[in-house]
Amino acid sequence: MKEELKRRFLNALEKYHSLGIAEQIDYQKFYLYSLITHSTAIEGSTVTEIENQLLFDEGITAKGRSLQEQMMNLDLKAAYEHSMQLANQHTDFSIEILKELSAKVMKNTGASYNTAQGSFDASKGDLRLVGVTAGIGGRSYMNYQKVPAKLIALCQQLNERRRLLLQSTDIIAQYLLSFDAHYQLVTIHPWVDGNGRMSRLVMNQLQYEFGLVPVKIVKEDKAEYIQALIDSREQESLEHFHEFMMEEHIRNICKEIEEFKKSQTDDPINVISDPIKASSDPIKQKLYQAIVQDNTLNYADYAAQIGASEATVKRRLGELKNDGIIIRVGSNKTGHWEIVKQISSFS
C-alpha cells in the first residue's frame, strides 16, 4: 500500500479527533443512522437519513416509501445495536454469532426456501442451500456446501488477529483487518440475501471494538465500491479494496470536518440561553422572521432560506421553543410552528 495514502489517512483521522467531533451530543447516534441509511441505500432503499431519524426516534413512517424499505432499515438498526453490544463485550466471532446477526438483518424481509437440498429461512439467519450469482450473467459464488467450513476458518482467522490487535495501537492494521473481514465475508456469500449489509456490519463491528471511527460507504460511491470488490477478486489481491476503503474514509472524514467547521461558524461563540435579554443572535432572529413569514417549512427549507446548516436550524428551533417563543402544533411530519410570544428584536 502506498505510504502517501497511509499518511493522508492518519492525518484525516488526527484532525477529526483533534476537533472533538465525536464528542458532540447525539453525534454517535446520528452517525449510526447515517451508516444504516447508506448501507441499505446500496441495496436499493430510497429512505433518507432524515426519514430514518423520524422513523427510528419517533416511529413516523416516510410517505412514499415502501414498507419493505422501512423494515429493512429498522432491521439493520436492530442488528447494528446488537453488534455494538457484542463489540463492547469483545465477543468472538462464530457461525452462530454471524447467523444471529443475519437473522436480525433479515428479520422482516427474509423469505423461506424449499429446495432439493432442504429448507432454509433467511429471516432466521440460515445459511443458503442453493447456488447464488452476482446479478444476471454475473459470476457464481462458491458452492453452498463449502460455506460452513469457510465461515469457520474465517471466524478463527478474525479472532486470532482481533486478539493481537486489541493489544496494539496500530490503527492501520486494525482498519485493514476490518476491510479483510468485509471482503472475505462478501466473497463467501453465506446467505441468499443480505450479504452486503452483513459484510459492512461486521466491518463496522470490528471498528467499534477497536475504538475506531467506523467507515461509511456512501450510496453515491456504490459503483466504485463494487468495482473495487471486483478488481480485488479478479486480480486475487486485496490491494484495490484496501485503497478504495481508505480513500472512501478520507473523503467522508473530510466532509465531516467541513460540516463541523461550518456549524461552528454558523453558531455564536457563546451559547445564548435567553434570546430576548441577551446580546443579538442574528441566526435566531433570521429564523424567527422566517417562521413569521412561513411556519410550515422543514429544517432544510429554513436552512436554505437563512443561510445556515440544518443542524443549526434544529438547535435554534429548540431554543426558541424552550424560550417559550414558539410551539409545535401537530406532528413533526405534518404540523407547523406557531408563534406564542411576539418579539420585535433579539437585542
N, C-alpha and C positions, 0 to 999 in steps of 0.2 A: 504493500500500500504506500502511496506517495506520502512522504513526510510533510509536505506542504499542506495536504488535506488534513492530516492529523493536527497540525499546528492551528489551522483555522477552526477546526472542530473544538479543540480545547479552549481557544481564545473566545469563541462564541459562548461556550458554557461558563467560562470565568466571568465574562461581562454580565451574563444573565444572573449569575449568583450574586455578583457584587451589587447589583441594583435591588436585590431583595424582592424580586418579582413574585416568587413563590410564597412569600410571607403575607401577601395581600389577603384580606378577608375573602373567603369563598373562592379563592383562586383555584385551589386544588379541585374543588367540586366542578367548577366551570371548565377547567382543563380536561377533567374526566369526561364531561359531557361532549366536549369537542372531539376527543378521541373516539367516543362511541359514534357520534354523528358521521364522522369521516369514514370510519370503518364500515358502517352499514351503507354509506353512500357509494363506496367502491363496489358493493354488491347490488346496487340498483335503488336503494332507498332515496327518496326525494325530501325526506323530513329535514328541516333546517335546524341549526343549533338553537335558535330562539324557540322554535316549536318544540324541540326536545326539552328545553328548560321548563316550559309551561307544562309539558306532559309529565316530566319527572317530578317536578316540585308541587304542581297544583292539580294534576290529573286532567288538564284541559287538552282535549284531543285537537289535532290540527285539521282544519277544514280543507277538504280536497285531497287528503292523504288517505291511502287505503289502510284498512285495519291491519293487514299483514305487515305493512311497512312499520306501523307504530308498535306492533307487538315485537317485531324484530329488534327495534331499539330498546324497548322495555326489557326484553330477554337479555340483550347484550349488557345492559346496565347491571342487571342482577348477577350476571356472570362475572363482570369486572369487579363488583363489590366483593364477591366470594373469592376471586383470585387475589385481591389485595389482602384479604384476611389470611390466605394461605402464604402470601409473601411475608407478611408480618410474623407469621409463626415459623417461617423457614421450613415449610413442608416440602419433603422430597417429591419429585415427580414420579408418577407411576401410571400404568394404563388405567387403573381405577380412578385416579385423580383427573386424568385427561377426559375420561368418559363422563365423569361428574360435571366437569366444566362444560363439555359439549352438550350435555343434557340441559343445562341452563341456557346456553346459547340458542338451542333449537327447541326449547320447551313448547312454544306456541306456534311454531312454523314448521316443525319437523313432521314428516309423514312416516307411516309404517309400510314395510315392503314384504311381499311374499315372493320368494324366488325358489328356483330348483335347489339352491344350496341351503334354504331355510328362511325363516322370517327374522326381520330386524326392524327396530324402531328408532328413527333418527331423533325423535323427541326425548328418548331415554339415553341418548349418547352411544347407542350400539354402533360397533364398527361395521363397515359395509361388508356385504357378502356378494357384491357384484363388481364388475369392472366399471371404471369411470374414465372419461376423456376430458380434455381441456377444451370444451366447446365443440362445435360442429367441425369435423375434419381435423381436430386437434390431436395431439399425441395422447396415448393411453398411459394412465398412471400404473404403478406396479400391481401385480396380481393381488387380489384381496387376501389370498392365503398367506402371503408374505407379510402382511401388515402387522399382526400381533408381535412377531419376532423383531421386526424393525422398530416397533414402538418400544419394546423392552430395551433394546440396545440403545435407542435414543435417550430414554429416561436414565439409564445407567450412566451414559456419557455426560448428560446435563448435570446430574447430581454430583459426579466426580469433579467436574470443572467448577460448579457452583461453590462447593465446599472450599476449594482452594481460593477462589476469587472473593469469597466473603471475608477472607483474612487479608485481602490485598487492597491496595489503593490505586491499582492500575485501571483507570476509568476506560481507557481504550479497550483493554482486554475484556472488561465487563460488558461493554456495549457489543463487542464482536461476538461474545457468547450468545447474547440475546438475538442478534441477527442470524447466527447459525441455527438457533432453535427454530426461529421463524422459517427459514429456508428449508430445513430438513423436515419439519412437520408438514409444510405445504407440499413438499415433494413426495412424502409418504402418502399423503392424502387419505387419512384413515377413515373418513366419513363420506357418506354420499352427498352431504351438503354441509356448509358452514366451515369448511376448511380454512378459508381466508381469514374469517373473523377469529377462529381459534388460533391460527398462527400469529396474528397480530396481538391477540390477548396474551398468549404465552410469552411472546417477546416483551410486552409491557409488564407482565408479572415479574419477570426476571429483573427488569429495570427498576421496578418498585422495590424489589427485595434488596438490590444493591444501593438504593437511595439515589438513583439517577433520575434525570428529567426524562420522562417517557417519550419515546419517538412517536410522532403523529404523521401518518401518511395521508396527505390531504387529497380529496377527490380529484382536484384539478391535475394532480400528477399521476393519476391512475395508469395512463398509457406507459409512461416512463417506468413506473414501478413494475408493471407486468413485463415490460421488455427487459428490465434488469434481471428478473427471475429467469426469463427465457435464455438470456445471454449466459448467465452463470451455469444453467443446466446444460446448454449445448456445448459450452467450452469446458465443462467439468471443472469450473473454478469459481469460488465464492467471491473473487475479487470484484466483479461487476456489481454484485448485490451489496457487498460491503460499502463500496464507493457511493452507490446510489443512496443507501440509507444514511450515510454520514452527510452527504450533500443535502439531502432532504431535511435532516435535523438542523443543519446550519441555517438553511433557508427559513424554517419555521421559528427557530430560536431568534433569529434576527428580526422577524416580523413581530414577535412578542416584545422584543426590546423596543422597537419603534413605536408600537402601540402603547407601551408603558410610558415612554417618554412623552408621547402626545397627551396622554391622560394627565401627566404631571403638569404639562404646560397649560392644559385647559383649566386645571384646578388652581385656586388661590394658594399661596404658600401657607397661610394659616387657615385652619378649619374654623368656619364661622357657624356658631350654634344658633344665633338669632339674627336673621337677615334684616330685621327691622331696626334693631338697636345697634347692630354692629356696623362696621365700615361697608362701603358699597361692594356688592358682589355682582359684576356685570353678567356673568354666565347665568346666575339665578334670576336676575332681573329680565334678561332676554327670554328665558324660559317662561317666566310668569307672563310676560307680554304675549308670547306665542300661544299660551293657553287661553288668554283673554280673546285672542283672535280666532282660535280653533281648538276646542278642548277634546277633540276626538282622535288626534293623531297618535301614532305609536312612537316608540323610542327612536327608531331610525328616522322617521319623518321630522321629529323635533330636532334631532341631532343635525340633520342636513339643513334645517331652517336657521338654527342659531350658530352653526359652525363649531360644534363640539362633538365629542365622541359619544357613542351610545351609552357607555359605562358612566360617563359624566352626567348625562341626562337622567339616567336611572337614579344616580345618587342625589342629584338636585331635586328630583320629584319627591324622593323620600324625605329630604329635608323640608321641602315646602309642606308636605303632608304632616310631618312631625311638628312643624311650627304652627299648625292649625290654619294655614292659608288656603290649602286645597284639600278636597277629599275625593276618594274614588267612588263613583256611583256605578253599580252594575259589576259585571265580571271583568277580569283582567283582559279578556279577549274581545268582548263586545261593548264594554262600558265606556265611560268618559270621565274626565276630570271636572270637578265643579269648584269654583272659587267661593269660599265662605268668608274670606276676610279681604276686603278691597285694600290694595296697597298702591299708593301713588309714587313712592320712592323707597329704595332699599338703603338709602344713606342714613 
